[in-house]
Amino acid sequence: MSDKYCSGVDVGFVGLGYAKVALLGVIQGITELLPISSTAHMRVVPAFLGWSDPGAAFSAAMQAAALVAVASYFWRDLAAICGGSAMALKARRFQDKNLRLGLLVAVATAPIAVGGLLLSPVLNACNSPLRSLPAIGCACLVMAALLAVAEIFARHTREASDARLRDGLLIGLAQVGALIPGVSRSGSTLTAALGLGFRREEAARLSFLLGMPAIALAGGKELWELHKAHLSHHGWSVLALGIAVAALSSFVTIWSLMRFLERFSAWPFVAYRALLGVVILGGVFLGKLA
């Protein structure tokens, strides 16, 4: 079995070694929680640097880093949701805000759980067409346009406490799009929340909280797949370093994004995503990216 493949699972990240994976961990940690697509960067950065594709398994397993960062940053919210929901159910207070938010999380998770199972064979396949650079470039341009529409037409007045089950379902359906590389889980859920009229920082908070189970499912599933594929001890150590570095950079990214959206709009992300899409498609067309 080569370093590139392990029981049918693409483990190209092992061959990159510690230093390269640490750098990709920093990039993954930053881009995973910003609405700019970590998968696009995990494909484009190695391609620009002449490195091999780290593989879909690497991007999915690194979700564990994002989960650690989000849970650390929003631990008070999580404690309130879990504890408050349990007490509300016991007292039959079905209108409790924590219980309602807990139900929102569940509703938002169901669509991507089903979609992930259905698309898993395609997404995790070596040389998956969905991970092709043209597909990722087009996804970046489409998401830039949708985020721009949300910024132009949305009211940005609603609070997260005003969210209803309908909002959770719509954000959850948008999250399914993140299964396509280049769309971005954070980008799809943030765009949906903005489109539903939530204030920018509240939209980001909803995006992170509602996306936590999906992050956990994706990361846990991929770590289990790597276990079943008998990843070597060296491979696990390389992955562990990447996750540790990504967790640190993810935490800093959350803190920075929340502060940014309290003061500014999402237009810089629109411009960046559009530019990234143009660079990817231009690089492919000119033969600079393979």
FENURJO-V222058 format. One record per pair of residues at least 24 apart in sequence whose ideal C-beta (glycine too) atoms are under 8 Angstrom apart, sorted by the first residue. I is the first residue (numbers start at 1). J is the second residue. D is the distance in Angstrom with one decimal. If there is no record, write none. Layout:
{{I | J | D} {I | J | D}}
This chain:
{{4 | 52 | 7.2} {4 | 126 | 7.9} {5 | 126 | 6.4} {6 | 226 | 7.6} {6 | 229 | 4.4} {6 | 230 | 6.8} {6 | 231 | 5.9} {6 | 235 | 7.5} {7 | 228 | 7.2} {7 | 229 | 3.9} {7 | 230 | 6.5} {8 | 126 | 7.5} {8 | 229 | 7.2} {9 | 55 | 7.7} {9 | 57 | 5.2} {9 | 124 | 6.7} {9 | 225 | 5.8} {9 | 226 | 6.5} {9 | 229 | 4.4} {10 | 53 | 7.5} {10 | 55 | 3.5} {10 | 56 | 6.0} {10 | 57 | 5.7} {10 | 124 | 7.4} {10 | 125 | 8.0} {10 | 126 | 4.6} {11 | 55 | 5.9} {11 | 57 | 5.9} {11 | 58 | 7.6} {11 | 226 | 7.2} {11 | 229 | 7.3} {11 | 231 | 6.3} {11 | 235 | 6.1} {12 | 52 | 4.9} {12 | 53 | 5.3} {12 | 54 | 5.2} {12 | 55 | 4.3} {12 | 58 | 7.3} {13 | 54 | 3.8} {13 | 55 | 5.9} {13 | 57 | 7.6} {13 | 58 | 4.0} {13 | 235 | 7.9} {13 | 238 | 6.5} {13 | 239 | 6.9} {13 | 242 | 7.1} {14 | 231 | 7.6} {14 | 232 | 7.2} {14 | 234 | 6.8} {14 | 235 | 4.3} {14 | 238 | 5.6} {15 | 52 | 6.2} {16 | 46 | 7.7} {16 | 51 | 6.0} {16 | 52 | 6.9} {16 | 54 | 6.2} {16 | 238 | 7.5} {17 | 238 | 6.9} {18 | 237 | 7.9} {18 | 238 | 6.0} {18 | 241 | 5.6} {20 | 51 | 6.2} {21 | 54 | 7.4} {21 | 58 | 8.0} {21 | 238 | 5.2} {21 | 239 | 7.5} {21 | 241 | 6.1} {21 | 242 | 4.4} {22 | 241 | 5.7} {22 | 242 | 6.6} {22 | 245 | 5.0} {24 | 54 | 6.2} {24 | 58 | 7.6} {24 | 242 | 6.4} {25 | 62 | 7.1} {25 | 65 | 7.2} {25 | 241 | 7.0} {25 | 242 | 3.9} {25 | 243 | 7.0} {25 | 244 | 7.4} {25 | 245 | 3.5} {25 | 246 | 4.1} {25 | 249 | 7.1} {26 | 245 | 5.7} {26 | 246 | 7.2} {26 | 249 | 4.9} {28 | 59 | 7.1} {28 | 62 | 4.9} {28 | 65 | 7.0} {28 | 242 | 7.2} {28 | 246 | 4.7} {28 | 249 | 7.8} {29 | 62 | 8.0} {29 | 65 | 5.9} {29 | 66 | 7.5} {29 | 69 | 7.3} {29 | 245 | 6.8} {29 | 246 | 3.7} {29 | 247 | 6.7} {29 | 248 | 6.8} {29 | 249 | 3.0} {29 | 250 | 4.1} {29 | 252 | 7.9} {29 | 253 | 6.3} {30 | 249 | 5.3} {30 | 250 | 7.5} {30 | 253 | 5.1} {32 | 62 | 7.1} {32 | 63 | 7.5} {32 | 65 | 7.4} {32 | 66 | 4.7} {32 | 185 | 7.9} {32 | 186 | 7.0} {32 | 246 | 7.2} {32 | 250 | 6.1} {32 | 253 | 7.8} {33 | 66 | 6.0} {33 | 69 | 7.0} {33 | 70 | 7.4} {33 | 186 | 5.4} {33 | 208 | 7.3} {33 | 250 | 5.5} {33 | 253 | 4.8} {33 | 254 | 5.6} {33 | 257 | 6.7} {34 | 186 | 6.2} {34 | 253 | 6.2} {34 | 257 | 6.3} {34 | 269 | 6.9} {35 | 143 | 7.6} {35 | 147 | 6.5} {35 | 184 | 5.6} {35 | 186 | 5.0} {35 | 187 | 3.4} {35 | 190 | 4.9} {35 | 191 | 7.0} {35 | 266 | 7.0} {35 | 269 | 5.0} {35 | 273 | 7.4} {36 | 184 | 6.3} {36 | 187 | 6.7} {36 | 269 | 6.0} {36 | 272 | 5.8} {36 | 273 | 5.7} {36 | 276 | 6.9} {37 | 136 | 7.5} {37 | 139 | 7.3} {37 | 140 | 6.4} {37 | 143 | 7.4} {37 | 181 | 7.4} {37 | 182 | 5.2} {37 | 183 | 6.6} {37 | 184 | 3.8} {37 | 187 | 6.3} {37 | 273 | 7.4} {37 | 276 | 7.7} {38 | 62 | 7.7} {38 | 184 | 7.1} {39 | 131 | 7.4} {39 | 136 | 6.9} {39 | 181 | 3.9} {39 | 182 | 6.2} {39 | 184 | 7.6} {40 | 136 | 4.9} {40 | 139 | 7.5} {40 | 140 | 5.9} {40 | 181 | 6.7} {40 | 182 | 4.7} {40 | 184 | 7.7} {40 | 276 | 6.3} {40 | 280 | 7.1} {43 | 131 | 6.4} {43 | 133 | 6.3} {43 | 136 | 5.9} {43 | 181 | 7.0} {44 | 133 | 7.4} {44 | 136 | 7.6} {44 | 276 | 7.5} {44 | 279 | 7.7} {44 | 280 | 6.0} {44 | 283 | 8.0} {44 | 289 | 7.1} {47 | 133 | 7.0} {47 | 283 | 7.8} {47 | 289 | 4.9} {47 | 290 | 6.7} {48 | 283 | 7.9} {48 | 289 | 7.2} {53 | 131 | 7.6} {55 | 126 | 7.7} {56 | 123 | 5.9} {56 | 124 | 5.4} {56 | 128 | 6.5} {56 | 131 | 6.2} {56 | 181 | 7.8} {57 | 124 | 6.7} {57 | 222 | 5.5} {57 | 225 | 6.7} {57 | 226 | 6.1} {58 | 239 | 7.3} {58 | 242 | 7.3} {59 | 181 | 7.9} {60 | 124 | 7.7} {60 | 218 | 5.2} {60 | 219 | 6.6} {60 | 221 | 7.2} {60 | 222 | 3.6} {61 | 219 | 6.1} {61 | 222 | 4.3} {61 | 223 | 5.4} {61 | 226 | 6.4} {61 | 239 | 6.1} {61 | 243 | 7.3} {62 | 219 | 7.3} {62 | 242 | 6.2} {62 | 243 | 6.1} {62 | 246 | 5.3} {63 | 215 | 4.8} {63 | 216 | 7.5} {63 | 218 | 4.6} {63 | 219 | 3.3} {63 | 222 | 7.2} {64 | 219 | 4.1} {64 | 220 | 7.6} {64 | 223 | 6.7} {64 | 243 | 5.4} {64 | 247 | 7.9} {65 | 242 | 7.7} {65 | 243 | 4.6} {65 | 244 | 7.5} {65 | 245 | 7.9} {65 | 246 | 3.5} {65 | 247 | 4.0} {65 | 250 | 5.6} {66 | 215 | 5.3} {66 | 219 | 7.6} {66 | 246 | 7.3} {66 | 247 | 7.8} {66 | 250 | 5.2} {67 | 212 | 6.7} {67 | 215 | 4.8} {67 | 216 | 5.3} {67 | 219 | 5.9} {68 | 247 | 4.5} {68 | 250 | 7.5} {68 | 251 | 8.0} {69 | 247 | 5.4} {69 | 248 | 8.0} {69 | 250 | 3.4} {69 | 251 | 4.2} {69 | 253 | 7.5} {69 | 254 | 5.9} {70 | 208 | 5.1} {70 | 209 | 8.0} {70 | 211 | 7.8} {70 | 212 | 5.7} {70 | 215 | 6.9} {70 | 250 | 7.5} {70 | 254 | 6.7} {71 | 212 | 7.1} {72 | 251 | 6.0} {73 | 208 | 7.7} {73 | 251 | 6.2} {73 | 254 | 4.7} {73 | 255 | 6.9} {74 | 205 | 7.5} {74 | 208 | 6.2} {74 | 209 | 6.2} {77 | 205 | 7.6} {77 | 209 | 6.1} {78 | 209 | 7.8} {78 | 212 | 7.8} {81 | 105 | 7.2} {81 | 209 | 7.6} {97 | 161 | 5.5} {100 | 163 | 7.5} {100 | 164 | 7.9} {100 | 165 | 7.9} {101 | 160 | 7.5} {101 | 161 | 8.0} {101 | 163 | 7.1} {101 | 209 | 7.2} {103 | 165 | 6.4} {103 | 168 | 7.2} {104 | 163 | 5.6} {104 | 164 | 8.0} {104 | 165 | 6.6} {104 | 167 | 7.0} {104 | 168 | 3.6} {104 | 206 | 8.0} {104 | 210 | 6.3} {105 | 168 | 7.3} {105 | 209 | 6.4} {105 | 210 | 5.5} {105 | 212 | 7.1} {105 | 213 | 6.3} {106 | 168 | 7.9} {106 | 213 | 7.8} {107 | 165 | 5.6} {107 | 168 | 4.0} {107 | 169 | 5.3} {107 | 172 | 6.0} {108 | 168 | 4.5} {108 | 169 | 7.1} {108 | 171 | 5.2} {108 | 172 | 3.5} {108 | 175 | 6.5} {108 | 189 | 7.9} {108 | 210 | 4.1} {108 | 211 | 7.6} {108 | 214 | 7.9} {109 | 172 | 6.6} {109 | 210 | 7.6} {109 | 213 | 4.2} {109 | 214 | 5.8} {109 | 217 | 7.5} {110 | 172 | 6.4} {111 | 169 | 7.7} {111 | 172 | 4.5} {111 | 173 | 5.2} {111 | 175 | 6.7} {111 | 176 | 4.9} {112 | 172 | 6.6} {112 | 175 | 4.8} {112 | 176 | 5.2} {112 | 178 | 7.2} {112 | 179 | 7.0} {112 | 214 | 4.8} {112 | 217 | 7.7} {113 | 213 | 7.9} {113 | 214 | 7.4} {113 | 217 | 6.2} {115 | 176 | 4.3} {115 | 179 | 5.6} {116 | 179 | 6.1} {116 | 214 | 7.8} {116 | 217 | 6.8} {116 | 218 | 6.8} {116 | 221 | 7.6} {119 | 179 | 5.3} {120 | 221 | 7.8} {123 | 179 | 6.4} {123 | 181 | 8.0} {124 | 222 | 7.9} {124 | 225 | 7.2} {130 | 180 | 5.9} {130 | 181 | 5.7} {131 | 181 | 5.1} {133 | 280 | 5.6} {133 | 281 | 8.0} {133 | 283 | 7.4} {133 | 284 | 5.0} {133 | 289 | 5.5} {134 | 280 | 7.8} {134 | 281 | 6.5} {134 | 284 | 5.6} {135 | 180 | 7.5} {135 | 181 | 7.0} {135 | 182 | 6.6} {136 | 181 | 5.3} {136 | 182 | 3.6} {136 | 280 | 6.1} {137 | 182 | 7.1} {137 | 276 | 7.9} {137 | 277 | 4.8} {137 | 278 | 7.7} {137 | 279 | 8.0} {137 | 280 | 3.5} {137 | 281 | 4.0} {137 | 284 | 6.8} {138 | 182 | 7.4} {138 | 277 | 7.0} {138 | 281 | 7.3} {139 | 180 | 5.8} {139 | 181 | 6.9} {139 | 182 | 3.0} {139 | 183 | 5.0} {139 | 277 | 7.6} {140 | 182 | 5.3} {140 | 273 | 5.1} {140 | 274 | 7.3} {140 | 276 | 5.0} {140 | 277 | 3.4} {140 | 280 | 6.6} {141 | 273 | 7.5} {141 | 274 | 6.2} {141 | 277 | 3.8} {141 | 278 | 7.4} {141 | 281 | 7.8} {142 | 183 | 7.9} {143 | 182 | 7.5} {143 | 183 | 5.7} {143 | 184 | 6.4} {143 | 187 | 5.2} {143 | 188 | 7.2} {143 | 191 | 7.0} {143 | 273 | 5.8} {144 | 270 | 5.2} {144 | 271 | 7.8} {144 | 273 | 3.8} {144 | 274 | 4.0} {144 | 277 | 6.5} {145 | 274 | 7.9} {146 | 191 | 5.2} {146 | 195 | 8.0} {147 | 187 | 6.8} {147 | 190 | 7.7} {147 | 191 | 4.9} {147 | 194 | 7.5} {147 | 266 | 5.8} {147 | 269 | 6.3} {147 | 270 | 5.0} {147 | 273 | 6.9} {148 | 267 | 7.7} {148 | 270 | 4.7} {149 | 195 | 7.4} {150 | 191 | 5.1} {150 | 194 | 4.0} {150 | 195 | 4.3} {150 | 266 | 7.6} {151 | 194 | 6.8} {151 | 265 | 5.7} {151 | 266 | 5.5} {151 | 267 | 6.1} {151 | 270 | 6.8} {153 | 195 | 7.7} {154 | 194 | 5.1} {154 | 195 | 5.5} {154 | 196 | 7.5} {154 | 197 | 5.4} {155 | 197 | 4.5} {156 | 194 | 7.0} {156 | 197 | 6.8} {156 | 198 | 7.1} {156 | 199 | 5.2} {156 | 200 | 6.0} {156 | 203 | 8.0} {157 | 197 | 6.1} {157 | 199 | 6.5} {158 | 196 | 7.1} {158 | 197 | 4.6} {158 | 198 | 4.5} {158 | 199 | 6.6} {158 | 202 | 6.9} {159 | 198 | 7.4} {159 | 199 | 6.8} {159 | 202 | 5.6} {160 | 198 | 6.8} {160 | 202 | 4.5} {160 | 205 | 5.4} {160 | 206 | 5.2} {160 | 209 | 8.0} {163 | 198 | 7.6} {163 | 206 | 6.4} {167 | 193 | 7.7} {167 | 196 | 5.4} {167 | 206 | 7.9} {168 | 210 | 6.5} {170 | 196 | 6.5} {171 | 196 | 7.4} {171 | 206 | 6.8} {171 | 207 | 7.6} {171 | 210 | 5.6} {172 | 210 | 7.1} {175 | 210 | 7.6} {175 | 211 | 6.5} {175 | 214 | 6.1} {178 | 214 | 7.9} {185 | 211 | 5.7} {185 | 214 | 6.7} {185 | 215 | 7.3} {186 | 211 | 7.2} {187 | 269 | 7.6} {187 | 273 | 7.4} {190 | 266 | 7.3} {194 | 266 | 6.9} {200 | 261 | 4.1} {200 | 262 | 7.5} {200 | 265 | 6.9} {200 | 266 | 6.6} {201 | 258 | 5.9} {201 | 261 | 4.6} {201 | 262 | 4.9} {203 | 261 | 7.6} {204 | 257 | 6.0} {204 | 258 | 6.0} {204 | 261 | 5.3} {205 | 258 | 7.5} {208 | 254 | 7.0}}
